[in-house]
Amino acid sequence: MKKQLPLLALFFFILSCGVKQTRNLLTSGNYDEAIDNAINNLRSNKDKKGNQEYVYLLEEAFYKAKERDLNQLNLLEQDKNPVNLERIYNTYIQLNNRQEKIKPLLPLRLLKEGKNAKFSFDNYNKQIVDSKNALSEYLYENSKALLKSTNKLDFRKAYDDLEYLNQINPNYQNTLQLQEEALNKGKYYVNVVLRNQTNMLIPMDLQNDLLDFNTYGMNDKWTVYHSTLQKQIKYDYQIIVNFRDIVISPEQIKEKEFVKEKQIKDGLKDLLDKNGKPVKDSLGKVIKVDNLKTIVIRIREFNQYKACQVAANVDYLDFKNKQLLKSFPIASESVFKNDYATYKGDKRATEEAYYPYFSRKLIPFPSNEQMVFDTGEDLKAKLKGILTKNRF
């Protein structure tokens, strides 16, 4: 029995915390949160004596939430401002949903009074339908008016309103057709081109890769990038990737020669005293010691090196008047390196980590075109970073 007391105390502590939290929500005006708390605790065992406090709290929270919503509806409906139609519709939905949450728990007994808790439910079907129809008509007419604008933000507002209209009232008149119109009108169309202001050839593969916007993941609902102008499209902006400078270093092979020595163990030899005679142990046996010898290696090390630096600007322009809106510099570098070595002597005189150099050979330097192409991945990542941070 003594072992059960701490568990029982813990149970009542948790219960009291839950009740206190629900009461705090109620007194602070968070009626629907208080209702959800009470329902969650009553759902498992609504007739348990320890859950009685939740029944009282649920009854009070429901009454206050309903009273507040009806007062707000009275004010909004008297105002007769069409902007309030969405709020009116959602409030009726809220009133109905709140009732539907409680209904599965009924009846809920008040044990001390010997009666059921009282919940005054109403039928809001007509109000929901009427407010939905009024809201649908408002959203539809307002969206048609927005589509006559010349502002893309108005087209996007129309699209969002029509999207919501289709959710609450699917296939209302020609909503889907108008929504498609709003989507097309609200998009920014961006033309992206490359310009080479250097004296070097930019590989076609690199140009195609930089302009392949399918790999950037940049196209979205409201922005479309085209690398080729399409006649039927009215473009809003143009992005020009201007290659300003390409610097390629000369092909370099640096050579250096060095010698290394090392002592290694080469069998055993007799230990000799200062007179050159063998030293023996207590049993008369000659003492043996390591025979050390010095080995030498002469290494010739070769370092191949070639580098390419590319500098460019990413210019944002208004497509209609070609006015420069903003510009961002980008730069990238590719480096070719190959280190190898030859040797004479005993390889063991150098570290094992150096051995791979001896198996490498002189390899052909990449062409200038290849060096420029090798900057592509870095250039593409930097270009994507600029486009991502500077969306239209």
Secondary structure, 3 states (H helix, E strand, C coil): CCCHHHHHHHHHHHHHHHHHHHHHHHHCCCHHHHHHHHHHHHCCCCCCHHHHHHHHHHHHHHHHHHHHHHHHHHHHHHHCCHHHHHHHHHHHHHHHHHHHHHHHHCCCEECCCCEECCCCCCCCHHHHHHHHHHHHHHHHHHHHHHCCCCCHHHHHHHHHHHHHHHHHCCCCCCHHHHHHHHHHHHCEEEEEEEEECCCCCCCHHHHHHHCCCCCCCCCCCCEEEECCCCCCCCCCEEEEEEEEEEEECCCEEEEEEEEEEEEEEEEEEECECCCCCECECCCCCECEEEEEEEEEEEEEEEEEEEEEEEEEEEEEEECCCCCEEEEEEEEEEEEEEEEEEEEEECHHHCCHHHHHHHHCCCCCCCCHHHHHHCCHHHHHHHHHHHHHHCCC
